Amino acid sequence: MESNLTALRNRPNGSCIFEANGQELYILTEHWKSDMLFYKEDLNFLNHLIDKYFIWISKKEDADLVKKIDTSILIINVQCSTLIKGADVAIYAMKQP
């Protein structure tokens, strides 16, 4: 089962996701949720660094680029939260009899 989960953990292609049993899908969803929570923490840390050091940027071009990056981080953070909520819904549904 472990090698099957390892194959599924990375972005699955083909029909392997449809061939997994409920327990494997539950574990896989938990792994994906954990990855997304970690990713969200990294995004928050990066956003904190931008907020903390933005005042030290002296060139307008650099400041504009950092603003674009900051906007992208905020958008990705919202998408990440949506995926985490979706994983929570899926995990809850899989726990139901």
C-alpha positions as CSV (number, residue, x, y, z in Angstrom):
1,M,0.0,0.0,0.0
2,E,2.8,2.4,0.8
3,S,4.2,2.4,-2.7
4,N,0.7,3.0,-4.1
5,L,0.3,6.0,-1.8
6,T,3.7,7.3,-2.8
7,A,2.7,7.2,-6.4
8,L,-0.6,9.0,-5.6
9,R,1.0,11.6,-3.4
10,N,2.7,13.3,-6.3
11,R,0.2,14.8,-8.8
12,P,-1.5,11.6,-10.0
13,N,-2.2,11.2,-13.7
14,G,-4.4,8.7,-15.5
15,S,-6.9,6.7,-13.6
16,C,-4.8,5.8,-10.5
17,I,-6.8,8.2,-8.3
18,F,-10.0,6.4,-9.3
19,E,-8.5,3.0,-8.5
20,A,-7.5,4.0,-4.9
21,N,-9.6,2.7,-2.0
22,G,-11.3,5.0,0.5
23,Q,-8.5,4.6,3.1
24,E,-5.9,5.5,0.6
25,L,-7.8,8.6,-0.6
26,Y,-8.3,9.7,3.0
27,I,-4.6,9.4,3.8
28,L,-3.8,11.2,0.5
29,T,-6.1,14.0,1.3
30,E,-4.6,14.4,4.7
31,H,-1.1,14.6,3.1
32,W,-2.3,17.2,0.6
33,K,-3.9,19.2,3.4
34,S,-0.7,19.0,5.5
35,D,1.3,20.2,2.5
36,M,-1.1,23.1,1.9
37,L,-0.9,24.2,5.5
38,F,2.9,24.2,5.4
39,Y,2.8,26.1,2.1
40,K,0.4,28.6,3.7
41,E,2.8,29.1,6.6
42,D,5.6,29.8,4.1
43,L,3.5,32.3,2.3
44,N,2.7,34.1,5.5
45,F,6.4,34.2,6.4
46,L,7.3,35.6,3.0
47,N,4.5,38.2,3.3
48,H,5.9,39.1,6.8
49,L,9.4,39.6,5.3
50,I,8.0,41.8,2.6
51,D,6.1,43.9,5.1
52,K,9.2,44.2,7.4
53,Y,11.8,45.0,4.7
54,F,9.8,46.9,2.1
55,I,10.8,50.3,3.5
56,W,14.5,49.5,2.7
57,I,13.8,49.2,-1.1
58,S,15.1,52.3,-2.7
59,K,14.4,51.9,-6.4
60,K,10.9,52.4,-7.7
61,E,11.2,49.5,-10.2
62,D,12.1,47.2,-7.3
63,A,9.3,48.5,-5.2
64,D,6.8,47.9,-8.0
65,L,8.1,44.4,-8.5
66,V,7.8,43.6,-4.8
67,K,4.2,45.0,-4.8
68,K,3.3,42.6,-7.6
69,I,4.9,39.7,-5.7
70,D,3.0,40.7,-2.6
71,T,-0.3,40.8,-4.5
72,S,0.5,37.4,-6.0
73,I,1.2,36.1,-2.5
74,L,-2.2,37.4,-1.2
75,I,-4.0,35.7,-4.1
76,I,-2.2,32.4,-3.7
77,N,-2.9,32.6,0.1
78,V,-6.6,32.9,-0.6
79,Q,-6.4,30.0,-3.1
80,C,-4.5,27.9,-0.6
81,S,-7.2,28.6,2.1
82,T,-9.9,27.5,-0.4
83,L,-8.0,24.2,-1.1
84,I,-7.6,23.6,2.7
85,K,-11.3,24.1,3.2
86,G,-12.1,21.8,0.3
87,A,-9.8,19.2,1.9
88,D,-11.5,19.6,5.2
89,V,-14.9,19.0,3.5
90,A,-13.6,15.9,1.8
91,I,-12.0,14.5,5.0
92,Y,-15.3,15.1,6.9
93,A,-17.2,13.4,4.1
94,M,-14.9,10.4,4.1
95,K,-15.3,10.0,7.9
96,Q,-19.1,9.7,7.6
97,P,-20.5,6.2,7.5
